Each structure stands twice: as structure tokens, then as C-alpha cells.
């Protein structure tokens, strides 16, 4: 029975697109990653799809692999509000 329960959990896993923090104090940068919603902010990731440097010059702040982002959105990954805003800035429109 426990094996069936774990496979059921794997199918119902809520996948999120969210930010993973790196950098030093007062100099943060973030990776835009795909994670299970139950993992901690800096925990294990499924895949990295981009970078966000809030301190950089305006044109260099956001780098996103659009193909991977669209693929994960099609699979049902839910972006956090911040990541949704970043995707919309790069032209990947999310509802």
C-alpha cells in the first residue's frame, strides 16, 4: 500500500515557478526555477529556467529561457506573483 500512496503523491505534486535566492547580504540575485511547492525556498529544484538580478542595469536584469518557460507553463506549473510579473515583462504572457 505505501508504494501506491507515494505514486499518488507524485501525480498530485504541485509544481511552481519561483525565485531561489543567491548572493550576499544586500546584493541578492535570484534564479528562476521549477520546484515542488512543498520544498523550502532554497531547496532542491527540478529545473532552472532563468536569472533575475534586481541590482543590474534595466536591460540586463532578467534572463529567461522562453522555450523552457512555455513548456513548464503548458505542463501546468504555476508561477508565483513575482515570477508572473517577470515573465510578462519578457513577453511571456501569463494569466
C-alpha atoms as an extended CHARMM CRD file, in Angstrom:
* protein
*
        95  EXT
         1         1  UNK       CA              0.0000000000        0.0000000000        0.0000000000  PROA      1               0.0000000000
         2         2  UNK       CA              2.6680000000        2.6540000000        0.8160000000  PROA      2               0.0000000000
         3         3  UNK       CA              4.0500000000        2.3700000000       -2.7250000000  PROA      3               0.0000000000
         4         4  UNK       CA              0.6920000000        3.2970000000       -4.2290000000  PROA      4               0.0000000000
         5         5  UNK       CA              0.3420000000        6.2420000000       -1.8600000000  PROA      5               0.0000000000
         6         6  UNK       CA              3.7300000000        7.6810000000       -2.8630000000  PROA      6               0.0000000000
         7         7  UNK       CA              2.9490000000        7.3400000000       -6.5680000000  PROA      7               0.0000000000
         8         8  UNK       CA             -0.3530000000        9.1470000000       -5.9380000000  PROA      8               0.0000000000
         9         9  UNK       CA              1.5680000000       11.9750000000       -4.2470000000  PROA      9               0.0000000000
        10        10  UNK       CA              3.9170000000       12.1880000000       -7.2520000000  PROA      10              0.0000000000
        11        11  UNK       CA              0.9650000000       12.6180000000       -9.6160000000  PROA      11              0.0000000000
        12        12  UNK       CA             -0.6040000000       15.3220000000       -7.4410000000  PROA      12              0.0000000000
        13        13  UNK       CA              2.6600000000       17.2270000000       -6.9620000000  PROA      13              0.0000000000
        14        14  UNK       CA              2.0630000000       20.9820000000       -7.2530000000  PROA      14              0.0000000000
        15        15  UNK       CA              4.8620000000       22.4360000000       -9.3360000000  PROA      15              0.0000000000
        16        16  UNK       CA              5.6990000000       26.1360000000       -9.0000000000  PROA      16              0.0000000000
        17        17  UNK       CA              7.8580000000       28.5580000000      -10.9270000000  PROA      17              0.0000000000
        18        18  UNK       CA              9.5410000000       30.6520000000       -8.2730000000  PROA      18              0.0000000000
        19        19  UNK       CA             12.6850000000       32.5130000000       -7.2450000000  PROA      19              0.0000000000
        20        20  UNK       CA             15.6390000000       30.8910000000       -5.4800000000  PROA      20              0.0000000000
        21        21  UNK       CA             17.8570000000       33.4340000000       -3.6910000000  PROA      21              0.0000000000
        22        22  UNK       CA             21.6270000000       33.6470000000       -4.1180000000  PROA      22              0.0000000000
        23        23  UNK       CA             24.2110000000       36.3560000000       -3.4990000000  PROA      23              0.0000000000
        24        24  UNK       CA             25.4180000000       38.0540000000       -0.3770000000  PROA      24              0.0000000000
        25        25  UNK       CA             23.6880000000       40.2870000000        2.1040000000  PROA      25              0.0000000000
        26        26  UNK       CA             22.3630000000       43.4430000000        0.4100000000  PROA      26              0.0000000000
        27        27  UNK       CA             23.4760000000       42.1010000000       -3.0460000000  PROA      27              0.0000000000
        28        28  UNK       CA             20.8790000000       39.4610000000       -3.9360000000  PROA      28              0.0000000000
        29        29  UNK       CA             20.2930000000       37.7560000000       -7.2450000000  PROA      29              0.0000000000
        30        30  UNK       CA             17.7630000000       35.0710000000       -7.9790000000  PROA      30              0.0000000000
        31        31  UNK       CA             17.4360000000       32.0260000000      -10.1850000000  PROA      31              0.0000000000
        32        32  UNK       CA             14.0250000000       31.4220000000      -11.7080000000  PROA      32              0.0000000000
        33        33  UNK       CA             13.4250000000       27.7400000000      -11.0320000000  PROA      33              0.0000000000
        34        34  UNK       CA             10.8380000000       24.9830000000      -11.2180000000  PROA      34              0.0000000000
        35        35  UNK       CA             10.2100000000       23.4370000000       -7.7840000000  PROA      35              0.0000000000
        36        36  UNK       CA              7.7380000000       21.3200000000       -5.8950000000  PROA      36              0.0000000000
        37        37  UNK       CA              5.6290000000       23.7830000000       -3.9100000000  PROA      37              0.0000000000
        38        38  UNK       CA              6.3270000000       21.9080000000       -0.6700000000  PROA      38              0.0000000000
        39        39  UNK       CA             10.1130000000       22.3940000000       -0.7810000000  PROA      39              0.0000000000
        40        40  UNK       CA             11.7880000000       25.3210000000        1.0220000000  PROA      40              0.0000000000
        41        41  UNK       CA             12.7700000000       28.4470000000       -0.9360000000  PROA      41              0.0000000000
        42        42  UNK       CA             16.3950000000       27.3960000000       -1.3280000000  PROA      42              0.0000000000
        43        43  UNK       CA             15.6980000000       23.6570000000       -1.5360000000  PROA      43              0.0000000000
        44        44  UNK       CA             16.0480000000       21.1570000000       -4.3640000000  PROA      44              0.0000000000
        45        45  UNK       CA             14.9780000000       22.3370000000       -7.8070000000  PROA      45              0.0000000000
        46        46  UNK       CA             13.5750000000       20.3880000000      -10.7290000000  PROA      46              0.0000000000
        47        47  UNK       CA             14.9690000000       22.7410000000      -13.3800000000  PROA      47              0.0000000000
        48        48  UNK       CA             16.4790000000       26.2200000000      -13.6820000000  PROA      48              0.0000000000
        49        49  UNK       CA             14.9330000000       28.3660000000      -16.4110000000  PROA      49              0.0000000000
        50        50  UNK       CA             16.3720000000       31.8310000000      -15.8570000000  PROA      50              0.0000000000
        51        51  UNK       CA             18.0210000000       34.5260000000      -13.7560000000  PROA      51              0.0000000000
        52        52  UNK       CA             16.8520000000       37.7600000000      -12.1420000000  PROA      52              0.0000000000
        53        53  UNK       CA             19.3770000000       40.4090000000      -10.9900000000  PROA      53              0.0000000000
        54        54  UNK       CA             17.4070000000       43.2470000000       -9.3630000000  PROA      54              0.0000000000
        55        55  UNK       CA             20.5430000000       45.3960000000       -8.9390000000  PROA      55              0.0000000000
        56        56  UNK       CA             21.7240000000       45.1900000000      -12.5860000000  PROA      56              0.0000000000
        57        57  UNK       CA             21.0840000000       47.7660000000      -15.3170000000  PROA      57              0.0000000000
        58        58  UNK       CA             17.4760000000       47.6870000000      -16.5630000000  PROA      58              0.0000000000
        59        59  UNK       CA             18.1920000000       45.7340000000      -19.7920000000  PROA      59              0.0000000000
        60        60  UNK       CA             20.2580000000       43.0240000000      -18.0760000000  PROA      60              0.0000000000
        61        61  UNK       CA             18.0290000000       42.2750000000      -15.0770000000  PROA      61              0.0000000000
        62        62  UNK       CA             16.0280000000       39.3340000000      -16.4570000000  PROA      62              0.0000000000
        63        63  UNK       CA             17.2610000000       36.3280000000      -18.4560000000  PROA      63              0.0000000000
        64        64  UNK       CA             14.7020000000       33.6030000000      -19.1770000000  PROA      64              0.0000000000
        65        65  UNK       CA             14.7800000000       30.5460000000      -21.4570000000  PROA      65              0.0000000000
        66        66  UNK       CA             11.4200000000       31.1930000000      -23.1390000000  PROA      66              0.0000000000
        67        67  UNK       CA             11.0830000000       27.6830000000      -24.5780000000  PROA      67              0.0000000000
        68        68  UNK       CA             11.5250000000       26.0410000000      -21.1670000000  PROA      68              0.0000000000
        69        69  UNK       CA              9.1780000000       28.5530000000      -19.5150000000  PROA      69              0.0000000000
        70        70  UNK       CA              6.4330000000       27.9160000000      -22.0600000000  PROA      70              0.0000000000
        71        71  UNK       CA              6.9760000000       24.1530000000      -21.7900000000  PROA      71              0.0000000000
        72        72  UNK       CA              6.5380000000       24.2140000000      -17.9940000000  PROA      72              0.0000000000
        73        73  UNK       CA              3.5180000000       26.5000000000      -18.2100000000  PROA      73              0.0000000000
        74        74  UNK       CA              1.9550000000       24.0470000000      -20.6740000000  PROA      74              0.0000000000
        75        75  UNK       CA              2.6540000000       21.2090000000      -18.2060000000  PROA      75              0.0000000000
        76        76  UNK       CA              0.7350000000       23.1130000000      -15.5240000000  PROA      76              0.0000000000
        77        77  UNK       CA              3.4550000000       24.8170000000      -13.4740000000  PROA      77              0.0000000000
        78        78  UNK       CA              2.0180000000       27.7620000000      -11.5360000000  PROA      78              0.0000000000
        79        79  UNK       CA              4.2070000000       30.9000000000      -11.3920000000  PROA      79              0.0000000000
        80        80  UNK       CA              4.3210000000       32.9410000000       -8.1970000000  PROA      80              0.0000000000
        81        81  UNK       CA              3.1310000000       36.5510000000       -8.4640000000  PROA      81              0.0000000000
        82        82  UNK       CA              6.7050000000       37.8530000000       -8.7520000000  PROA      82              0.0000000000
        83        83  UNK       CA              7.6850000000       35.3370000000      -11.4390000000  PROA      83              0.0000000000
        84        84  UNK       CA              4.4280000000       36.0500000000      -13.3020000000  PROA      84              0.0000000000
        85        85  UNK       CA              5.4000000000       39.7260000000      -13.4250000000  PROA      85              0.0000000000
        86        86  UNK       CA              8.9040000000       38.8770000000      -14.6710000000  PROA      86              0.0000000000
        87        87  UNK       CA              7.5140000000       36.5850000000      -17.3790000000  PROA      87              0.0000000000
        88        88  UNK       CA              5.0880000000       39.2850000000      -18.5060000000  PROA      88              0.0000000000
        89        89  UNK       CA              7.9720000000       41.7970000000      -18.7180000000  PROA      89              0.0000000000
        90        90  UNK       CA              9.8150000000       39.4080000000      -21.0590000000  PROA      90              0.0000000000
        91        91  UNK       CA              6.7490000000       38.9430000000      -23.2790000000  PROA      91              0.0000000000
        92        92  UNK       CA              5.6290000000       35.5400000000      -21.9840000000  PROA      92              0.0000000000
        93        93  UNK       CA              2.0760000000       36.4690000000      -21.0970000000  PROA      93              0.0000000000
        94        94  UNK       CA              0.5840000000       34.5170000000      -18.2120000000  PROA      94              0.0000000000
        95        95  UNK       CA             -2.9450000000       34.9980000000      -16.9090000000  PROA      95              0.0000000000
